[in-house]
Amino acid sequence: MSSKEAQLLANEQGVDLVEIAANANPPVVKIIDWGKYQYQKMKEDAKNRKKAREKQSELKQMKIGLKISDNDLNIKVRKMRGFLDDGDRVKILIIFRGREMAHKEIGNELLNRVVELLGEGIVVEGKPQMNGRNLSAQVRKK
């Protein structure tokens, strides 16, 4: 169909004539409602972004000192459970200050206690590692 006929047909229907493939011989055009097309495209893009965000799990970080009280520890564990329920992974950092570096076994005990408080259904990824003055381990939900 000639371009003039296509333009007349589009004007009669009250829609737009949109070029799809300019490099083709002859160029390919489509008769569509441009506003409706843009709206549907925008909705589809938003849906795809939402799905991509849902699949992506973040890595949250929780810092804990060796001298933390039981109540403060319970609050941090509750916050970590919330992160894990949202599908995120949590990096637990046990921070050593000053002469606490001489007692790394206390840090390991605290880390084991935190994992125990988190409950079942939690997996520790890899073994705990010392990075400078920090003992770290990552946990995720099964």
N, CA, C and O atoms as a GROMACS GRO file, in nm:
protein
  568
    1MET      N    1   0.086  -0.118   0.000
    1MET     CA    2   0.000   0.000   0.000
    1MET      C    3   0.090   0.123   0.000
    1MET      O    4   0.195   0.124   0.065
    2SER      N    5   0.051   0.224  -0.070
    2SER     CA    6   0.133   0.344  -0.077
    2SER      C    7   0.125   0.421   0.055
    2SER      O    8   0.034   0.401   0.135
    3SER      N    9   0.221   0.508   0.074
    3SER     CA   10   0.226   0.583   0.200
    3SER      C   11   0.107   0.678   0.212
    3SER      O   12   0.058   0.702   0.322
    4LYS      N   13   0.061   0.734   0.098
    4LYS     CA   14  -0.054   0.826   0.102
    4LYS      C   15  -0.181   0.752   0.143
    4LYS      O   16  -0.260   0.802   0.222
    5GLU      N   17  -0.200   0.630   0.087
    5GLU     CA   18  -0.318   0.550   0.122
    5GLU      C   19  -0.314   0.513   0.270
    5GLU      O   20  -0.416   0.519   0.339
    6ALA      N   21  -0.198   0.474   0.319
    6ALA     CA   22  -0.184   0.437   0.460
    6ALA      C   23  -0.212   0.556   0.550
    6ALA      O   24  -0.277   0.541   0.654
    7GLN      N   25  -0.163   0.673   0.512
    7GLN     CA   26  -0.185   0.794   0.592
    7GLN      C   27  -0.334   0.830   0.594
    7GLN      O   28  -0.386   0.868   0.698
    8LEU      N   29  -0.403   0.818   0.480
    8LEU     CA   30  -0.547   0.845   0.475
    8LEU      C   31  -0.624   0.746   0.562
    8LEU      O   32  -0.716   0.785   0.635
    9LEU      N   33  -0.587   0.619   0.554
    9LEU     CA   34  -0.653   0.517   0.634
    9LEU      C   35  -0.634   0.544   0.784
    9LEU      O   36  -0.728   0.529   0.862
   10ALA      N   37  -0.514   0.583   0.823
   10ALA     CA   38  -0.486   0.614   0.964
   10ALA      C   39  -0.566   0.736   1.009
   10ALA      O   40  -0.619   0.737   1.120
   11ASN      N   41  -0.575   0.838   0.924
   11ASN     CA   42  -0.651   0.958   0.958
   11ASN      C   43  -0.799   0.927   0.973
   11ASN      O   44  -0.865   0.981   1.062
   12GLU      N   45  -0.854   0.839   0.887
   12GLU     CA   46  -0.995   0.800   0.895
   12GLU      C   47  -1.025   0.731   1.028
   12GLU      O   48  -1.130   0.754   1.089
   13GLN      N   49  -0.932   0.646   1.071
   13GLN     CA   50  -0.954   0.570   1.195
   13GLN      C   51  -0.918   0.652   1.319
   13GLN      O   52  -0.948   0.611   1.431
   14GLY      N   53  -0.853   0.767   1.300
   14GLY     CA   54  -0.815   0.852   1.413
   14GLY      C   55  -0.697   0.798   1.491
   14GLY      O   56  -0.684   0.824   1.611
   15VAL      N   57  -0.610   0.722   1.426
   15VAL     CA   58  -0.491   0.667   1.490
   15VAL      C   59  -0.366   0.714   1.415
   15VAL      O   60  -0.376   0.793   1.321
   16ASP      N   61  -0.250   0.665   1.458
   16ASP     CA   62  -0.124   0.712   1.403
   16ASP      C   63  -0.062   0.608   1.310
   16ASP      O   64  -0.089   0.489   1.320
   17LEU      N   65   0.021   0.656   1.221
   17LEU     CA   66   0.099   0.571   1.132
   17LEU      C   67   0.242   0.573   1.184
   17LEU      O   68   0.308   0.676   1.182
   18VAL      N   69   0.290   0.456   1.233
   18VAL     CA   70   0.420   0.449   1.299
   18VAL      C   71   0.514   0.362   1.217
   18VAL      O   72   0.479   0.252   1.175
   19GLU      N   73   0.637   0.415   1.195
   19GLU     CA   74   0.736   0.342   1.118
   19GLU      C   75   0.803   0.238   1.210
   19GLU      O   76   0.859   0.273   1.314
   20ILE      N   77   0.796   0.113   1.170
   20ILE     CA   78   0.850   0.003   1.250
   20ILE      C   79   0.992  -0.030   1.207
   20ILE      O   80   1.081  -0.037   1.291
   21ALA      N   81   1.015  -0.051   1.078
   21ALA     CA   82   1.146  -0.085   1.025
   21ALA      C   83   1.180   0.010   0.911
   21ALA      O   84   1.131  -0.006   0.799
   22ALA      N   85   1.265   0.108   0.940
   22ALA     CA   86   1.299   0.209   0.840
   22ALA      C   87   1.396   0.156   0.736
   22ALA      O   88   1.395   0.202   0.622
   23ASN      N   89   1.480   0.059   0.772
   23ASN     CA   90   1.583   0.009   0.681
   23ASN      C   91   1.531  -0.094   0.581
   23ASN      O   92   1.600  -0.128   0.486
   24ALA      N   93   1.408  -0.143   0.602
   24ALA     CA   94   1.353  -0.243   0.510
   24ALA      C   95   1.319  -0.177   0.377
   24ALA      O   96   1.306  -0.055   0.368
   25ASN      N   97   1.306  -0.260   0.272
   25ASN     CA   98   1.271  -0.207   0.141
   25ASN      C   99   1.144  -0.274   0.094
   25ASN      O  100   1.152  -0.392   0.059
   26PRO      N  101   1.030  -0.216   0.090
   26PRO     CA  102   0.995  -0.080   0.132
   26PRO      C  103   0.986  -0.070   0.286
   26PRO      O  104   0.973  -0.172   0.353
   27PRO      N  105   0.993   0.051   0.340
   27PRO     CA  106   0.986   0.069   0.486
   27PRO      C  107   0.854   0.013   0.542
   27PRO      O  108   0.748   0.028   0.482
   28VAL      N  109   0.865  -0.051   0.660
   28VAL     CA  110   0.748  -0.112   0.723
   28VAL      C  111   0.687  -0.014   0.822
   28VAL      O  112   0.756   0.040   0.908
   29VAL      N  113   0.556   0.009   0.807
   29VAL     CA  114   0.484   0.097   0.900
   29VAL      C  115   0.363   0.023   0.954
   29VAL      O  116   0.316  -0.075   0.896
   30LYS      N  117   0.312   0.072   1.068
   30LYS     CA  118   0.200   0.008   1.133
   30LYS      C  119   0.100   0.115   1.175
   30LYS      O  120   0.137   0.224   1.217
   31ILE      N  121  -0.029   0.082   1.162
   31ILE     CA  122  -0.133   0.175   1.202
   31ILE      C  123  -0.174   0.139   1.346
   31ILE      O  124  -0.238   0.036   1.369
   32ILE      N  125  -0.134   0.226   1.442
   32ILE     CA  126  -0.166   0.200   1.582
   32ILE      C  127  -0.200   0.332   1.652
   32ILE      O  128  -0.169   0.440   1.602
   33ASP      N  129  -0.263   0.321   1.768
   33ASP     CA  130  -0.287   0.437   1.854
   33ASP      C  131  -0.160   0.458   1.936
   33ASP      O  132  -0.132   0.379   2.027
   34TRP      N  133  -0.084   0.563   1.907
   34TRP     CA  134   0.047   0.583   1.967
   34TRP      C  135   0.040   0.599   2.119
   34TRP      O  136   0.123   0.545   2.191
   35GLY      N  137  -0.059   0.673   2.167
   35GLY     CA  138  -0.074   0.694   2.312
   35GLY      C  139  -0.099   0.562   2.384
   35GLY      O  140  -0.040   0.536   2.488
   36LYS      N  141  -0.187   0.480   2.328
   36LYS     CA  142  -0.217   0.350   2.387
   36LYS      C  143  -0.094   0.259   2.384
   36LYS      O  144  -0.068   0.186   2.479
   37TYR      N  145  -0.019   0.263   2.274
   37TYR     CA  146   0.101   0.182   2.259
   37TYR      C  147   0.205   0.222   2.365
   37TYR      O  148   0.265   0.136   2.429
   38GLN      N  149   0.226   0.353   2.382
   38GLN     CA  150   0.323   0.400   2.481
   38GLN      C  151   0.280   0.360   2.621
   38GLN      O  152   0.364   0.319   2.701
   39TYR      N  153   0.152   0.370   2.653
   39TYR     CA  154   0.101   0.334   2.785
   39TYR      C  155   0.125   0.186   2.813
   39TYR      O  156   0.172   0.151   2.921
   40GLN      N  157   0.093   0.100   2.717
   40GLN     CA  158   0.114  -0.044   2.736
   40GLN      C  159   0.263  -0.076   2.750
   40GLN      O  160   0.300  -0.161   2.830
   41LYS      N  161   0.346  -0.010   2.673
   41LYS     CA  162   0.491  -0.031   2.682
   41LYS      C  163   0.543   0.010   2.820
   41LYS      O  164   0.625  -0.060   2.880
   42MET      N  165   0.494   0.124   2.870
   42MET     CA  166   0.534   0.172   3.002
   42MET      C  167   0.492   0.073   3.111
   42MET      O  168   0.570   0.044   3.202
   43LYS      N  169   0.371   0.022   3.103
   43LYS     CA  170   0.322  -0.076   3.200
   43LYS      C  171   0.405  -0.203   3.196
   43LYS      O  172   0.439  -0.258   3.301
   44GLU      N  173   0.439  -0.250   3.078
   44GLU     CA  174   0.519  -0.371   3.062
   44GLU      C  175   0.660  -0.352   3.120
   44GLU      O  176   0.712  -0.441   3.186
   45ASP      N  177   0.720  -0.235   3.095
   45ASP     CA  178   0.852  -0.206   3.150
   45ASP      C  179   0.849  -0.202   3.303
   45ASP      O  180   0.940  -0.254   3.368
   46ALA      N  181   0.746  -0.142   3.359
   46ALA     CA  182   0.733  -0.135   3.505
   46ALA      C  183   0.718  -0.275   3.564
   46ALA      O  184   0.775  -0.305   3.669
   47LYS      N  185   0.641  -0.359   3.498
   47LYS     CA  186   0.622  -0.497   3.544
   47LYS      C  187   0.754  -0.574   3.541
   47LYS      O  188   0.785  -0.648   3.634
   48ASN      N  189   0.832  -0.556   3.434
   48ASN     CA  190   0.961  -0.623   3.423
   48ASN      C  191   1.059  -0.575   3.530
   48ASN      O  192   1.134  -0.655   3.586
   49ARG      N  193   1.058  -0.444   3.559
   49ARG     CA  194   1.146  -0.390   3.664
   49ARG      C  195   1.107  -0.447   3.800
   49ARG      O  196   1.194  -0.479   3.881
   50LYS      N  197   0.978  -0.459   3.824
   50LYS     CA  198   0.930  -0.512   3.952
   50LYS      C  199   0.974  -0.657   3.969
   50LYS      O  200   1.018  -0.697   4.077
   51LYS      N  201   0.963  -0.737   3.864
   51LYS     CA  202   1.006  -0.877   3.870
   51LYS      C  203   1.155  -0.887   3.895
   51LYS      O  204   1.200  -0.972   3.972
   52ALA      N  205   1.233  -0.801   3.829
   52ALA     CA  206   1.378  -0.803   3.847
   52ALA      C  207   1.415  -0.767   3.990
   52ALA      O  208   1.509  -0.824   4.045
   53ARG      N  209   1.342  -0.672   4.050
   53ARG     CA  210   1.369  -0.633   4.188
   53ARG      C  211   1.336  -0.745   4.284
   53ARG      O  212   1.407  -0.766   4.382
   54GLU      N  213   1.227  -0.817   4.258
   54GLU     CA  214   1.185  -0.926   4.346
   54GLU      C  215   1.287  -1.038   4.348
   54GLU      O  216   1.314  -1.096   4.454
   55LYS      N  217   1.345  -1.070   4.232
   55LYS     CA  218   1.439  -1.180   4.223
   55LYS      C  219   1.572  -1.147   4.289
   55LYS      O  220   1.639  -1.235   4.342
   56GLN      N  221   1.610  -1.020   4.284
   56GLN     CA  222   1.740  -0.978   4.334
   56GLN      C  223   1.736  -0.971   4.487
   56GLN      O  224   1.655  -0.898   4.544
   57SER      N  225   1.823  -1.047   4.552
   57SER     CA  226   1.829  -1.040   4.697
   57SER      C  227   1.947  -0.954   4.737
   57SER      O  228   2.056  -0.966   4.682
   58GLU      N  229   1.923  -0.870   4.833
   58GLU     CA  230   2.027  -0.781   4.878
   58GLU      C  231   2.109  -0.847   4.987
   58GLU      O  232   2.067  -0.945   5.048
   59LEU      N  233   2.226  -0.792   5.012
   59LEU     CA  234   2.311  -0.837   5.121
   59LEU      C  235   2.304  -0.730   5.229
   59LEU      O  236   2.357  -0.620   5.212
   60LYS      N  237   2.239  -0.762   5.339
   60LYS     CA  238   2.228  -0.671   5.453
   60LYS      C  239   2.343  -0.702   5.548
   60LYS      O  240   2.395  -0.813   5.549
   61GLN      N  241   2.382  -0.603   5.626
   61GLN     CA  242   2.494  -0.620   5.716
   61GLN      C  243   2.452  -0.584   5.857
   61GLN      O  244   2.387  -0.482   5.878
   62MET      N  245   2.489  -0.667   5.954
   62MET     CA  246   2.456  -0.641   6.094
   62MET      C  247   2.585  -0.647   6.175
   62MET      O  248   2.652  -0.750   6.177
   63LYS      N  249   2.620  -0.536   6.242
   63LYS     CA  250   2.742  -0.529   6.321
   63LYS      C  251   2.708  -0.556   6.468
   63LYS      O  252   2.612  -0.501   6.522
   64ILE      N  253   2.789  -0.640   6.530
   64ILE     CA  254   2.767  -0.677   6.670
   64ILE      C  255   2.901  -0.669   6.743
   64ILE      O  256   3.002  -0.723   6.696
   65GLY      N  257   2.903  -0.602   6.858
   65GLY     CA  258   3.022  -0.594   6.941
   65GLY      C  259   3.026  -0.713   7.037
   65GLY      O  260   2.923  -0.776   7.061
   66LEU      N  261   3.143  -0.742   7.090
   66LEU     CA  262   3.157  -0.857   7.181
   66LEU      C  263   3.084  -0.835   7.313
   66LEU      O  264   3.039  -0.932   7.374
   67LYS      N  265   3.071  -0.711   7.357
   67LYS     CA  266   3.012  -0.681   7.488
   67LYS      C  267   2.863  -0.650   7.478
   67LYS      O  268   2.810  -0.579   7.564
   68ILE      N  269   2.795  -0.700   7.378
   68ILE     CA  270   2.653  -0.670   7.357
   68ILE      C  271   2.569  -0.739   7.465
   68ILE      O  272   2.596  -0.853   7.504
   69SER      N  273   2.466  -0.669   7.513
   69SER     CA  274   2.378  -0.727   7.615
   69SER      C  275   2.279  -0.822   7.548
   69SER      O  276   2.260  -0.819   7.426
   70ASP      N  277   2.216  -0.905   7.630
   70ASP     CA  278   2.122  -1.004   7.576
   70ASP      C  279   2.004  -0.937   7.506
   70ASP      O  280   1.963  -0.981   7.398
   71ASN      N  281   1.950  -0.831   7.566
   71ASN     CA  282   1.834  -0.764   7.507
   71ASN      C  283   1.870  -0.701   7.372
   71ASN      O  284   1.795  -0.712   7.276
   72ASP      N  285   1.986  -0.634   7.367
   72ASP     CA  286   2.029  -0.574   7.240
   72ASP      C  287   2.052  -0.680   7.134
   72ASP      O  288   2.019  -0.660   7.017
   73LEU      N  289   2.108  -0.793   7.176
   73LEU     CA  290   2.130  -0.903   7.082
   73LEU      C  291   1.998  -0.956   7.028
   73LEU      O  292   1.986  -0.986   6.909
   74ASN      N  293   1.898  -0.969   7.116
   74ASN     CA  294   1.767  -1.018   7.072
   74ASN      C  295   1.703  -0.922   6.972
   74ASN      O  296   1.637  -0.965   6.877
   75ILE      N  297   1.722  -0.792   6.991
   75ILE     CA  298   1.667  -0.693   6.898
   75ILE      C  299   1.735  -0.707   6.762
   75ILE      O  300   1.669  -0.702   6.658
   76LYS      N  301   1.868  -0.723   6.762
   76LYS     CA  302   1.940  -0.738   6.635
   76LYS      C  303   1.901  -0.868   6.565
   76LYS      O  304   1.889  -0.871   6.442
   77VAL      N  305   1.880  -0.975   6.641
   77VAL     CA  306   1.839  -1.103   6.582
   77VAL      C  307   1.700  -1.089   6.520
   77VAL      O  308   1.675  -1.144   6.413
   78ARG      N  309   1.611  -1.017   6.587
   78ARG     CA  310   1.476  -0.996   6.534
   78ARG      C  311   1.483  -0.919   6.402
   78ARG      O  312   1.411  -0.950   6.307
   79LYS      N  313   1.570  -0.818   6.396
   79LYS     CA  314   1.588  -0.740   6.273
   79LYS      C  315   1.645  -0.829   6.161
   79LYS      O  316   1.603  -0.819   6.046
   80MET      N  317   1.741  -0.917   6.196
   80MET     CA  318   1.798  -1.008   6.096
   80MET      C  319   1.693  -1.104   6.044
   80MET      O  320   1.689  -1.134   5.924
   81ARG      N  321   1.606  -1.154   6.133
   81ARG     CA  322   1.498  -1.244   6.089
   81ARG      C  323   1.409  -1.174   5.987
   81ARG      O  324   1.367  -1.234   5.889
   82GLY      N  325   1.381  -1.045   6.011
   82GLY     CA  326   1.301  -0.968   5.916
   82GLY      C  327   1.367  -0.960   5.780
   82GLY      O  328   1.302  -0.977   5.677
   83PHE      N  329   1.498  -0.936   5.779
   83PHE     CA  330   1.572  -0.932   5.652
   83PHE      C  331   1.565  -1.066   5.582
   83PHE      O  332   1.542  -1.073   5.461
   84LEU      N  333   1.585  -1.174   5.657
   84LEU     CA  334   1.584  -1.308   5.599
   84LEU      C  335   1.446  -1.344   5.545
   84LEU      O  336   1.435  -1.409   5.441
   85ASP      N  337   1.341  -1.302   5.615
   85ASP     CA  338   1.205  -1.328   5.568
   85ASP      C  339   1.174  -1.254   5.439
   85ASP      O  340   1.094  -1.299   5.358
   86ASP      N  341   1.240  -1.138   5.420
   86ASP     CA  342   1.221  -1.062   5.296
   86ASP      C  343   1.300  -1.121   5.180
   86ASP      O  344   1.289  -1.073   5.067
   87GLY      N  345   1.379  -1.226   5.207
   87GLY     CA  346   1.455  -1.291   5.100
   87GLY      C  347   1.596  -1.239   5.086
   87GLY      O  348   1.666  -1.275   4.992
   88ASP      N  349   1.640  -1.153   5.179
   88ASP     CA  350   1.775  -1.099   5.172
   88ASP      C  351   1.873  -1.191   5.244
   88ASP      O  352   1.834  -1.271   5.329
   89ARG      N  353   2.000  -1.177   5.210
   89ARG     CA  354   2.105  -1.246   5.283
   89ARG      C  355   2.158  -1.148   5.386
   89ARG      O  356   2.151  -1.027   5.366
   90VAL      N  357   2.212  -1.200   5.496
   90VAL     CA  358   2.263  -1.114   5.603
   90VAL      C  359   2.408  -1.148   5.631
   90VAL      O  360   2.443  -1.264   5.649
   91LYS      N  361   2.492  -1.045   5.634
   91LYS     CA  362   2.632  -1.062   5.672
   91LYS      C  363   2.644  -1.018   5.817
   91LYS      O  364   2.617  -0.903   5.850
   92ILE      N  365   2.684  -1.111   5.903
   92ILE     CA  366   2.699  -1.083   6.046
   92ILE      C  367   2.844  -1.047   6.070
   92ILE      O  368   2.934  -1.126   6.039
   93LEU      N  369   2.868  -0.929   6.127
   93LEU     CA  370   3.003  -0.883   6.157
   93LEU      C  371   3.020  -0.876   6.309
   93LEU      O  372   2.949  -0.800   6.376
   94ILE      N  373   3.111  -0.953   6.362
   94ILE     CA  374   3.147  -0.944   6.503
   94ILE      C  375   3.270  -0.853   6.509
   94ILE      O  376   3.374  -0.885   6.451
   95ILE      N  377   3.257  -0.740   6.578
   95ILE     CA  378   3.363  -0.640   6.580
   95ILE      C  379   3.447  -0.654   6.706
   95ILE      O  380   3.395  -0.657   6.818
   96PHE      N  381   3.578  -0.664   6.687
   96PHE     CA  382   3.672  -0.671   6.799
   96PHE      C  383   3.734  -0.533   6.819
   96PHE      O  384   3.776  -0.469   6.722
   97ARG      N  385   3.740  -0.487   6.944
   97ARG     CA  386   3.800  -0.358   6.976
   97ARG      C  387   3.916  -0.379   7.073
   97ARG      O  388   3.908  -0.457   7.168
   98GLY      N  389   4.023  -0.309   7.046
   98GLY     CA  390   4.136  -0.309   7.138
   98GLY      C  391   4.190  -0.447   7.169
   98GLY      O  392   4.227  -0.522   7.079
   99ARG      N  393   4.193  -0.482   7.298
   99ARG     CA  394   4.251  -0.609   7.342
   99ARG      C  395   4.158  -0.728   7.322
   99ARG      O  396   4.194  -0.841   7.353
  100GLU      N  397   4.039  -0.703   7.272
  100GLU     CA  398   3.947  -0.814   7.246
  100GLU      C  399   4.002  -0.908   7.139
  100GLU      O  400   3.958  -1.023   7.129
  101MET      N  401   4.098  -0.860   7.059
  101MET     CA  402   4.157  -0.944   6.954
  101MET      C  403   4.226  -1.067   7.012
  101MET      O  404   4.244  -1.166   6.942
  102ALA      N  405   4.264  -1.062   7.139
  102ALA     CA  406   4.331  -1.175   7.203
  102ALA      C  407   4.232  -1.288   7.233
  102ALA      O  408   4.274  -1.400   7.263
  103HIS      N  409   4.102  -1.260   7.226
  103HIS     CA  410   3.999  -1.359   7.262
  103HIS      C  411   3.904  -1.383   7.144
  103HIS      O  412   3.785  -1.354   7.151
  104LYS      N  413   3.960  -1.436   7.037
  104LYS     CA  414   3.879  -1.463   6.918
  104LYS      C  415   3.777  -1.573   6.942
  104LYS      O  416   3.675  -1.579   6.874
  105GLU      N  417   3.803  -1.661   7.038
  105GLU     CA  418   3.709  -1.769   7.067
  105GLU      C  419   3.576  -1.714   7.119
  105GLU      O  420   3.471  -1.774   7.097
  106ILE      N  421   3.580  -1.600   7.188
  106ILE     CA  422   3.456  -1.537   7.237
  106ILE      C  423   3.373  -1.490   7.118
  106ILE      O  424   3.250  -1.501   7.118
  107GLY      N  425   3.440  -1.438   7.016
  107GLY     CA  426   3.370  -1.395   6.894
  107GLY      C  427   3.305  -1.512   6.823
  107GLY      O  428   3.193  -1.500   6.774
  108ASN      N  429   3.376  -1.626   6.816
  108ASN     CA  430   3.318  -1.745   6.753
  108ASN      C  431   3.197  -1.794   6.832
  108ASN      O  432   3.097  -1.835   6.773
  109GLU      N  433   3.206  -1.790   6.966
  109GLU     CA  434   3.092  -1.832   7.049
  109GLU      C  435   2.972  -1.741   7.025
  109GLU      O  436   2.859  -1.789   7.015
  110LEU      N  437   2.996  -1.609   7.017
  110LEU     CA  438   2.888  -1.513   6.993
  110LEU      C  439   2.824  -1.537   6.856
  110LEU      O  440   2.702  -1.532   6.843
  111LEU      N  441   2.906  -1.563   6.756
  111LEU     CA  442   2.854  -1.590   6.622
  111LEU      C  443   2.767  -1.716   6.622
  111LEU      O  444   2.660  -1.718   6.562
  112ASN      N  445   2.814  -1.822   6.688
  112ASN     CA  446   2.735  -1.945   6.698
  112ASN      C  447   2.604  -1.920   6.771
  112ASN      O  448   2.501  -1.976   6.736
  113ARG      N  449   2.610  -1.836   6.874
  113ARG     CA  450   2.488  -1.804   6.951
  113ARG      C  451   2.387  -1.729   6.864
  113ARG      O  452   2.267  -1.755   6.872
  114VAL      N  453   2.436  -1.636   6.781
  114VAL     CA  454   2.347  -1.560   6.692
  114VAL      C  455   2.280  -1.654   6.592
  114VAL      O  456   2.159  -1.644   6.568
  115VAL      N  457   2.358  -1.745   6.534
  115VAL     CA  458   2.302  -1.840   6.437
  115VAL      C  459   2.199  -1.930   6.506
  115VAL      O  460   2.096  -1.963   6.447
  116GLU      N  461   2.226  -1.968   6.628
  116GLU     CA  462   2.132  -2.051   6.705
  116GLU      C  463   2.004  -1.974   6.735
  116GLU      O  464   1.894  -2.030   6.729
  117LEU      N  465   2.017  -1.844   6.769
  117LEU     CA  466   1.900  -1.762   6.798
  117LEU      C  467   1.816  -1.737   6.673
  117LEU      O  468   1.694  -1.721   6.682
  118LEU      N  469   1.880  -1.735   6.557
  118LEU     CA  470   1.805  -1.715   6.433
  118LEU      C  471   1.712  -1.833   6.406
  118LEU      O  472   1.612  -1.818   6.335
  119GLY      N  473   1.744  -1.949   6.461
  119GLY     CA  474   1.655  -2.065   6.450
  119GLY      C  475   1.686  -2.154   6.332
  119GLY      O  476   1.785  -2.134   6.261
  120GLU      N  477   1.600  -2.252   6.315
  120GLU     CA  478   1.618  -2.346   6.204
  120GLU      C  479   1.574  -2.282   6.074
  120GLU      O  480   1.505  -2.181   6.073
  121GLY      N  481   1.616  -2.342   5.965
  121GLY     CA  482   1.582  -2.288   5.834
  121GLY      C  483   1.683  -2.184   5.788
  121GLY      O  484   1.664  -2.119   5.686
  122ILE      N  485   1.793  -2.170   5.865
  122ILE     CA  486   1.898  -2.074   5.830
  122ILE      C  487   2.023  -2.150   5.790
  122ILE      O  488   2.061  -2.248   5.855
  123VAL      N  489   2.087  -2.106   5.682
  123VAL     CA  490   2.208  -2.171   5.633
  123VAL      C  491   2.322  -2.070   5.642
  123VAL      O  492   2.309  -1.956   5.598
  124VAL      N  493   2.435  -2.113   5.699
  124VAL     CA  494   2.555  -2.030   5.703
  124VAL      C  495   2.634  -2.059   5.576
  124VAL      O  496   2.674  -2.173   5.552
  125GLU      N  497   2.656  -1.956   5.494
  125GLU     CA  498   2.728  -1.973   5.368
  125GLU      C  499   2.878  -1.965   5.395
  125GLU      O  500   2.929  -1.860   5.433
  126GLY      N  501   2.946  -2.074   5.375
  126GLY     CA  502   3.091  -2.076   5.399
  126GLY      C  503   3.121  -2.076   5.547
  126GLY      O  504   3.030  -2.081   5.629
  127LYS      N  505   3.249  -2.071   5.581
  127LYS     CA  506   3.285  -2.068   5.722
  127LYS      C  507   3.318  -1.925   5.762
  127LYS      O  508   3.355  -1.844   5.677
  128PRO      N  509   3.306  -1.892   5.891
  128PRO     CA  510   3.337  -1.757   5.937
  128PRO      C  511   3.482  -1.718   5.905
  128PRO      O  512   3.573  -1.801   5.914
  129GLN      N  513   3.502  -1.591   5.868
  129GLN     CA  514   3.635  -1.544   5.830
  129GLN      C  515   3.674  -1.422   5.912
  129GLN      O  516   3.590  -1.339   5.945
  130MET      N  517   3.802  -1.414   5.944
  130MET     CA  518   3.857  -1.295   6.011
  130MET      C  519   3.906  -1.199   5.903
  130MET      O  520   3.991  -1.236   5.821
  131ASN      N  521   3.855  -1.078   5.903
  131ASN     CA  522   3.900  -0.972   5.812
  131ASN      C  523   3.945  -0.854   5.898
  131ASN      O  524   3.862  -0.773   5.940
  132GLY      N  525   4.074  -0.846   5.924
  132GLY     CA  526   4.123  -0.739   6.010
  132GLY      C  527   4.072  -0.757   6.152
  132GLY      O  528   4.105  -0.856   6.217
  133ARG      N  529   3.993  -0.665   6.200
  133ARG     CA  530   3.938  -0.672   6.336
  133ARG      C  531   3.793  -0.721   6.337
  133ARG      O  532   3.724  -0.706   6.438
  134ASN      N  533   3.748  -0.780   6.229
  134ASN     CA  534   3.610  -0.826   6.218
  134ASN      C  535   3.603  -0.976   6.188
  134ASN      O  536   3.681  -1.028   6.109
  135LEU      N  537   3.510  -1.042   6.253
  135LEU     CA  538   3.479  -1.182   6.222
  135LEU      C  539   3.347  -1.178   6.147
  135LEU      O  540   3.249  -1.125   6.199
  136SER      N  541   3.342  -1.234   6.026
  136SER     CA  542   3.219  -1.222   5.946
  136SER      C  543   3.173  -1.358   5.895
  136SER      O  544   3.252  -1.448   5.870
  137ALA      N  545   3.041  -1.369   5.881
  137ALA     CA  546   2.978  -1.487   5.823
  137ALA      C  547   2.849  -1.441   5.756
  137ALA      O  548   2.784  -1.348   5.802
  138GLN      N  549   2.813  -1.508   5.646
  138GLN     CA  550   2.689  -1.476   5.577
  138GLN      C  551   2.586  -1.585   5.602
  138GLN      O  552   2.619  -1.704   5.601
  139VAL      N  553   2.462  -1.544   5.623
  139VAL     CA  554   2.353  -1.640   5.643
  139VAL      C  555   2.242  -1.609   5.545
  139VAL      O  556   2.224  -1.495   5.502
  140ARG      N  557   2.168  -1.712   5.510
  140ARG     CA  558   2.050  -1.697   5.422
  140ARG      C  559   1.947  -1.798   5.465
  140ARG      O  560   1.975  -1.888   5.543
  141LYS      N  561   1.827  -1.783   5.414
  141LYS     CA  562   1.720  -1.878   5.442
  141LYS      C  563   1.733  -1.998   5.353
  141LYS      O  564   1.780  -1.986   5.240
  142LYS      N  565   1.693  -2.115   5.401
  142LYS     CA  566   1.699  -2.237   5.319
  142LYS      C  567   1.606  -2.225   5.202
  142LYS      O  568   1.596  -2.318   5.121
   0.00000   0.00000   0.00000
